[in-house]
Amino acid sequence: MVSVIVPVYNTEKYLRRCMDALVGQTLDHDLLEIVVVNDGSTDGSLEILNEYSEKYPHIVKIFSKENGGQASARNLGIEKASGEYVGFADSDDHVDTTMFEKLYKAATDNDADIVECHYHSMLELTEDGPDGLPLYKEIGTRGTIKSHGDSRELFFDPQVSPWNKLYKKKILIDNSIRFPEGMIYEDTAFYVKVLPYIKKQIYVDEKLVYYSVRKNSTMTSNQGKRVGDILLVIDDILNYYKDNDLYNSYKDELEYFCVKILFCSNFSRIGRVESNDLRKELLKKSFDYARSIFPDYRQNKYFTGKIGVYIKSVNRLDYGIYSKILSKVMIG
């Protein structure tokens, strides 16, 4: 069985599109449950969800809680899920109706620990279409999504979001893998904690998710101090690896993964912070943090080619320039 976990908070505008795609899945409904966690919505989201629960009581399960953020909603969904495999869907996105049939078949045919598919990245425009939903422009995707024979390869240029994957639930439960709560970028920590336990990864070479990039979302705006949450997320990752005696086995991969995030996507987000003083503060904290946790990162064997040249060139004199450039060329 597949359990699809859907955190919902004030997304009534998009929710029917999301739910229609999920209840319309071609996967045998005896093998599907949709675990929806209403995270204290104050709009009409819960009323919409109740409609689907009444119409599809055998597959739609609704759990409501006080607002605690997407991580806490997903964590509750993991606890409530009864499937052998767990997937995730964001309530402002939608998926192809064949998605979970294809991913589940790939998982069970290969006894896979994780199955991943590709996705459409859809930039939300300012005008709405005749259906009342925003119009979109497809843009480039993030991450190198492909088949991997060695799970260590999953540390390099991944798409960390959970919404294009199926996870074997036993791995999550047995190894206490959850989303860290109270911070943004929680997807990053969840993704990396899973990697040491993956013996087999399968890739389905189809774009089965329509991921909405919203300019006013948490991930694309980031105009304040919460950009700095990435330091807390990396602390959470490293503490998990150390507490579970995994750090020494994966030090090189972790060093590459964490430093690359700090100097690439993190710098791009800092570059969009409006306050000049705050931007300087966050850049200094990020650079100093990377140097403190991984003082020898420039010697990492994985920093080769163009990315290696860039990472090794970052210094106190030019990280502000790099941040401004990256803020213009990277979305999200």
Secondary structure, DSSP 4 states (H G I P E B T S, - for coil): -EEEEEEESS-HHHHHHHHHHHHT-SS-GGGEEEEEEEES--SSHHHHHHHHHHH-TTTEEEEEE----HHHHHHHHHHH--SSEEEE--TTSEE-TTHHHHHHHHHHHHT-SEEEEEEEEEEEEEEE-TTSSEEEEEE---S-----SSGGGGGSS----GGGEEEEHHHHHHTT--PPSSSS-HHHHHHHHHGGG-S-EEEEEEEEEEEEE-TTSHHHH--SGGGGHHHHHHHHHHHHHHHTT-HHHHHHHHHHHHHHHHHTHHHHHHTT-S-HHHHHHHHHHHHHHHHHH-TTGGG-TT--HHHHHHHHH--TTTHHHHHHHHHHH---
